[in-house]
């Protein structure tokens, strides 16, 4: 019988020292999808070894591409030249939401694509209507049957597209497909996340002509063909933010070596508000915790606002701040699942719809808790680092979807955390 893995954490140890973060999960997955459009192999450096990356690798292999770990496992080699299928395996598709990114590149490369509705973390509705709307404007025709989405095009044509909301995934999918369309595509109300800038850099290295990523208007001048290239994936800004909160919640002193300060300004600002010291010496970020944390209010917003992917971790921190804090979640409607588990550890949190009211307590107590999704799992690990006694976090397979060897990185900073099972 297979025993599900869990983290066993002995709380009360300060995080201290230097640490480097992995490449970005939310950056590498669309880049892997984009690689299928290349006419020669691509090499992705700083590619994190995550469950989602492994699943995407299997999807690309099932389509006929060669995908291998190289450079002592730190890079991905992707050769799409033998791509032979445009049908994404249904079982694999349901394991990782980012598989939806393959519609645009497959249609651009092969003229058609068949996918099922994607899976991923259960954090509420994440409709793909903006993906379909944007790709339709480029000339993609969709049919839906038996839970599958079939896409086909005779010829892709550039278009002026206005997104109803600044959807990250839709922005990226349209960028990729438009890269090989005839003429100019303009994406208005585009998302501004750093991962979109990273995708633009990768596509342009392949020979695409894209400008404007990082602003709300992106212009894509289509080209006939794209070539393989080498690209270094940006550091994972959510892992950076998680380690920043880890230093804060343990009153630690941590230097995150390859962090990009601009990517985590909203998180740094909130940490300073609660009394944590955040500085930017050299090419990294230093976070020094405080024994007295002040309350604050947080509202999640699209970048450059406070990221929804950092909301659960901040909830754990605010649960031991002095006074009452309020978190308003505007992105996903089911992202307070960690609140009940934090309550098992002594936190006082009341949720009302998209609002959470947190009344700080002097300390948390170790308990057995369950991770229901990637970021709530990270919040429970952070709470366990600060709690009195032992905390056991089960469901860590969800944490592995987005954090590479998290327990090893925390242990290297002085945490007492081990994986069992």
N, C-alpha and C positions, 0 to 999 in steps of 0.2 A: 504494500500500500504506500502510495506517494504522500509524504507529509508536506503540507503547504509551508513555505518558508515564512519566518517572522523575524522581526528585530527585537532583541532583548537589550534594553537600555538601563544602565544604572545612572540615575540623574545626579546633578550637583557638581559636575566638573566644568570648569571654564574652558571655552574654546580659545586656543592661543596658537599663533604661528602663521606661517605663510602657506598658501594653497593656490593651485591653478585650477581653473574650471574647464570643463569639456566644451566641445563645439555645440552649437545651439540645436536642440531637437526641432524647434519650429522653423529653423533655417535649413537644416540638411534635408528634411523630407520633401519639400517642394523642389529643391535643387536636384535630388535624386530623380524625381519625376521628370524634370526638365531634361535630364541627361538622355532620355530616350530619343530626343529630337536630333542628337548629334550624329554626324556621319563618320565619326571615329571615336576612340575611347576617351573617357574622362577620368581624372583622378581627383578625388575630394580629400584634401588634407584636414586634419582636426575633426574627422567624422566620428561622432560619439558611438560607442557600442551599446546601443539601447535596444530594448525589446521592439519598439516601433521601427527602428532602423533595420533590424533583422527581418521583420515581417515585410517591410517594403523591399528589401533585398530579394526575398523569396518571390514577391510579386513580379519584380523585374525579371528574375530567372524564368518564371513561368511564362513570360511573354517572349522568351528567347534570348534575353541579354545575358552576358557573363558578368557576374558580380563577385569580387573577391576582396578579402582584407589583405592589404599590403603594408609595407613600411612598419613592420613589427606590430601590425594591427591598428596603427593610428590613422591609416588612410583607406579609402575605398576606391577600388578600380572598377569602373563600369564600362563595358563594351557593348553598345546597343546595335552593332552593325548586323547581327544575325537576328534581329527582332522579327518574329514571325506571326505573332498573334496580337490582336487588339481586344481580346476578351479577358478581363481581370477575374481571377479566381474568386468565386463568391465567398468561400470560407476565409481566405486571406483578407478579402476586402472588409469583412465584418470585424476584423481584429484591429484595424487601424483607420481612424477617420481620414488621415492625410492621403489615403489611397484615392480620394475624390480628385486630387490634383492631377491624376493621370488622364482625365477626360481631355483637357486642352492639348497636352503634348501628343497623345495618341492620335487625336483627330488631325492635328497639324502634320504629323509624320505619316500616318497611314490612311487618313481620310475617314476613319471610323473608330469607334470605341464602344465597348459594352461593359458596364459596371453595375454592381448592385449598390443599394444604399449603404454608406459607410458606417463603421462602428466607432469604437473609442470609448472614452470616459463617459459615464452617465451623469452629466451635469446639466441636463435640461435640453430643450429643443435647440438645434443648430441647423436650421433649414438651409438647403442649397439652392434656393430659388434665385439668388443673385448670381450664382455661378451659371445657371441655365439661361437666365436673362442676358447676361453679357456675351456668352458664347453664341446664343441665338442671333444676336446682333451681328456677329462675325460671319454668319451663314451656316451655323451648325443646326441641323434638324434633329429634334429629339422625339423618341417614342418611349413610352413606359409600359412594361408588361411583366407580370409575375414577379414584381419586386426588382426588376432590372431596368436600367436606363440605357437605351441604345442611341448612340449619337452618330451622325453621318454628315458629310459635307461634300459637295461637288467641288467648290472652290471657296476658300476663305477670303473674305473681303474686309478691309479695314473699316472701322465705324466709329462714330462718336457715341460713347456709352456713359450714362450717368447712373451710378449706383445709388439705390435708395438709402442704403446705410454703408458706411465705410468698412465693408467686410474684407478681412485680411485674405481669407482663402479665395474669395471671388476675384479680388484684385490680382492675386498671383496666377490664378488659372487663366484669366483673360490675358494677362501679360504674356504668358507662355504661348498660348494659342496665337495671339496677334503677332508674335515674333516672326511667324512664317506666313502671315496673311498678305494679300496684295494691298499695297497702299498704306495709309496712315490710320492708326487707331488712337483715339484720345479717351482715356479713362478719367472721368470726373468724379469727385467725391471719393477718390481712392483712399484706401487705408495708408497710414504713414509709418507703420512699424519698421524697425531696423532690419527685420528679416526680409522685407520687401526690397530694401536697398541691397542686401546681400544677394538676393535672387537677380536683381538687375545687373549687378557686377558679374555674376556667373554667366548670365545670358549674353552680356556684351562681350565677355571673353570668348564665347562661342561664335561671335560674329553678328549678334543681334544689334539693333540700333534702338536703344531705349533710353529715355531721359525723364527725369522728374520724380523718380522713386524717393520717398521721404516727404513729398509734398502731396497735396490733394488732387493734382493733375499730372497724369503720366502719359507721355507720348511714345508710341511704338511705331517705328517705320519698318514694315515687314521686309524680310529678306528671303531669297529662294532656298538657301541651305544654311545649316549650322554645323560647326566642326567641334570636335572634342577639345577639351582644355584642362588645365590644372587650376584648382581653386581651393583656398583655405577658408573653411567654414567659420563664421563669426563666433565669438564666445557666447555661451548660453546665458542670456541676461536674467532669466528666471532662476537659474542655479546661482548666479551671482547674488541676486536678491535674497534667495533662501539662506545662503551662507552669511549674508549681512545680518539677517534677522537671527540666525544662529549665534552670532557673536553678541548681539544685543540681549537675547533672552538668557544667556549664560553669564552676563557681565564680563564677556571675554574681550580679547584684543586680537583681531584677525586681519591679515593683509591678503587680499585677493589679487593675485599677481597680474593676470591678463584681462582684468575686467575693464570694460569701456564705461567710464563714468557717465557719459551722455545718455547711455541706454537705460540707466537706473536712477535718473534724477528724481522722479516722482517718489520712489522708494526711499532714497536718501533724504529727501525733504521731510517725509513723514517720520523717519527715524530721528532726525534732528529735533522735530517738534516734541517727541516724547522724551528727549533728553540724552539721546545717544550721540556720540561724537563720530562724524563721518568726514574723512579727509581724502585727498587725492594726490598722494606722493608718487611721483614717477608714473609708470604704466600700470596702474592698479588702484585699488580702493582699500583704505584702512578703516575699520569699524571698531570702536571701543565702547563697551557697554557702560551703563550707569546703574547704580544700586537703587536709584529712585526713578521710576518711569512715570511720566505724566500721561494722562489720557489724551486722545485725539479723535477726530471724526474722519472717516475715509469714505470716498465715493468712487467706485470703479468706473473708468471711462476708457474709450479707445486711446491708443498712444497719441500724444505724449502724456495722457492722463494716467492715473494710478491703475496698474494692470490687474485685471481680474485674476490672473494666474498667481498673484502675490497676496490676494485677499485672505485666503485661509491661514497663511503663515503669519500675517499681521494680526489676525484674530487671536492666535496663540500668544503672541507677545502682549497684546492689549489685555489679555485675561489676567495678567499679573501687574498691570499698571495701576497707579493709585487714582481712583475715581471712575467715572462712567464714560465709555467711548461708544460711538455709534458707527456702524458700517452699513453703507447702502450699496447693494449689488445691482448694477444697471445692465450688465452684459448677459449673464445667465441666471435663470430663475431657480435653479436647484443647486446653488453652490454654498449652502450652509450646512452640508452634511457632517462636517467636522464638529459643529457646535455641540451636538449630543454627546459625541465621544469625548470632547474636551470637558463636558460636564461630568463625565465619569471620573475625571482627574481633579474635580473640585472647582472648575471654572463656573462662573455665574453668567450665563448667556441666555438671552431670550430672543427668539426670532419671530418676526411678524412680516410675512411675505418676503419682500426683498430687503428688509431691514433687520439688522442684528444689534441688540443693546447689550453691551458688555460691562458688567460691574466688576472691576478688578478685585482680586483676592491677594493676600500676602504671598501665598505660595500654592503650587499645585502638588498633588500627590500621585505617585506612580499607580498605574492601573493597567488592566488588559483592555486594549482598544482595537478597533478594526478600521483599516483604511478602505474607503469606498471608491476613491478615485485618486489620481496622481497627486494633485496639489493638497487635497485634504490629508492624504497620507504624509506628505512632507510636514504639514502643520503638527501632526501628532508626534512625529519624530522630534521636532523642535521642542514641543511641550515636554516630551519625555526627558530631553537633555536638561531641562530646568527643574523638573519635578523632584520631590523627595522620594527616595526609594526606587523600586524597579518598575519600569513600564515595558509591556510587551505589545508590540504593534504587529498585528496579523494583516494579511492582504497586501504584503509588500510587493507582490508582482505588479500591482498598479503603480507603485513608486518606481519600479525598474523601467517602466515605460518612458520615463522622462529624466531620470537621474542615473548617471553612470557611476557605479560603485560608490554610492552615497555613504554607505557605512564606513568604507575605507578612508574616504576623505575626512569624515568627521572624526574617526579614530586617530588619524594623523594629526588632528588639531587638539587631541586630548580627551575626546569623548570616550566613554565606556559603552560601546555599542558593538554587538556581534549579530551575525545572521545565523539562525538555526533552522534546520530543515532543508 
